[in-house]
Amino acid sequence: MTGLVWGLKSLGRHPLRTALSLAGIAVASAMLLDMVMLSGGIEKSFSELLLARGYQIRITPKGTLPFDTEGSIPRTSEVVRTIRAEPGVEAAGAVLGTAVYGRTRDSLVTLFGYGIQPEAQGIYQVTAGADLAPGDTLGILLSETAAGLLHTSIGDTVTLAGRLDPQIASASVDRRLVVRGLVRWIYDHRGQPSVGTVLPVMQRLGRDAAADPGSLLLVKAADDRAVDNLAERLRERFPALEVNSVAELVVQAKRRLVYFTQLAYVLGGMSLIVAVLLVATLLTITVNERLGEIATLRAIGVSRGTVVRQVLAEGVALTVLGSAGGILLGLATAEYLDAILTSFPGLPATFSFFVPRADTLSLAALVLLLTGSLAGIYPAWLASRAPIAATLRAEAT
Amino acid sequence: MTLVVLQGTPPAASTTGIAVERAVAERLHLAVGDTVRLGATPDSLRRLAVVSAIYEPRPDPAEISRRSSRVRLHLPDLAVLLGAPDRVDRFGIGLVPGVSADSGVTVLNRSAFGFRAHPSAVIASESSQTFKVVSRFHRAIAVISIVASAVFLLCIMLLKVEERRMDAAVMRFVGVRRRTIFGALVLEAALIAILGSVLGAALAFLAGSATNAYYRRFFDTELVFSLITPRILWFSLALSLVLGIAAGAAAAWRLVRIRPMVLWGRA
């Protein structure tokens, strides 16, 4: 009989005790799974979000992160032209973010306006209708929410107003635009009413167009391996701007969300301790109960190694069975916890905190299996050290 | 806004006074009386300013993960610096006693154009959304932890009581009643639960102190990150006691129903 089958049979002798232990290990391993997903999820999700359209470098006003402040880059068109001329640059585009207002029948609706260069954009995906053509100063793109607020659909005309002046109770700029398409803005939070026009139109609506402002520049390197080198060159070329590769932005985002990563490590560690304690306690008591049986086996010639293997196999069986239930439980709780955390105000709708990653999950499974096995070391040592004659004599009386 | 530190530059008559946040002053090695150059962009650092004060901002959880560097200027100085005279981001309005914030907001929004009025309570509620989410997350984690602890406790109590099989058998042989054995086992479970709870509370205080010390240092703030209130303490003690006694009682009930010879292992 192999050690594993022996271990399973031994566990089956006390079904209630085994079931409770398995439940405990399942909850602990579910927590461990969730925390492993949380610790690596932020990084993976943020990285995927930033690379959604393949642009690996972001350029912002000095000392800021994208859309962190109202600061803007002056003379955007000139900067974009210079960047596009750099060797190794496949595409570069500017984005301006500003508040604009949409006119409905009897009031104004506040909207978030993106000024874009359609030939090089990395912040939206068209879901219906057509994209803007470069230089299309009469067209507009809407998010589903903005379309709902303005009661418009593709082909309709909307009026945007910019720079409201409370003293003369009027808008400084008005613009009638035709809805070309509906889009999903990648970095929008849930329900954000956003609209997009070509850059010059949004500059006129939102800011001083003469300064040619932009909030953010996106740069796509022709070769992924040359991103760091290109970012360094752009940093030297534009010392008054903040140049960040996606990898650097991910590091900064992780720093901001460091609390969750550390919480994941602490709770993951505690889950491991709980699982180890459960396995070790159960096996120790089981071994103590079966000392007579173990002494008999030793007396008829079963080797010390076989006894040790049997106890260790029992620990592994407990861990594996408990973890199997833990995976299902962990996936369900991860979904619930993710729903809570993704309701953070201002977080992009596509962002996720609990993301399964093959490498971290494999590592967690390995650590769990290893610690489950290690938990059996003490009871296995107890079993192997049991004095045969004394134990048998004690059993007989 | 951009700031450049100038060392050894004598302040001119037209310099502006600025107050610098303590963390920024430490990072840039600034002291009161130092001169800096200010501008809206890095290539327009035209205005000289003298550090007239260094201040410690009120601890604000909403600002904790933002690593922005802050200085304070008088409003007209900032407006000149930004080239946006007579322009502000927001107003604070104090109402005379007896006027409700909601009615004031309604009147302002009816006549307003280009701005929107909000009651302070609504802004406070909106700006605390982040902490409500974190709080909900902590509660969910706490529920999972309680479930895990309950199962763990039940398991341990079951094992602990089962260890007493021989004792229970002997007691039954010498005529001790089931009820007495049951009571003794439950009492033992309660004692273990109390001791465990007290140890757990001590551990929680230690962990809380370590958490506060670490995150205060990490975020350079005076905020309290872990707070064990008497209510939390009593709730935890009561919960672990109830769970411990319930688990002990369930295990003891199972044990006293078994015949003594079976407990003795001779049936």
Interface residues (C-beta under 8 A of the other chain):
Chain A: L16 R17 L20 S21 A23 G24 V27 A28 A30 M31 P61 K62 G63 T69 P74 T110 L164 D165 P166 A169 S170 P239 A240 R255 R256 L257 V258 Y259 L267 S271 V274 L277 L278 T281 L282 I285 N288 T333 Y336 L337 I340 L341 S343 F344 P345
Chain B: T2 T41 P42 D43 S65 R66 R67 S68 S69 A112 F113 G114 F115 R116 E126 Q129 T130 V133 R136 F137 A140 I141 I144 S145 V147 A148 V151 F152 L154 C155 I156 L158 L159 E162 E163 Y215 F218 R254
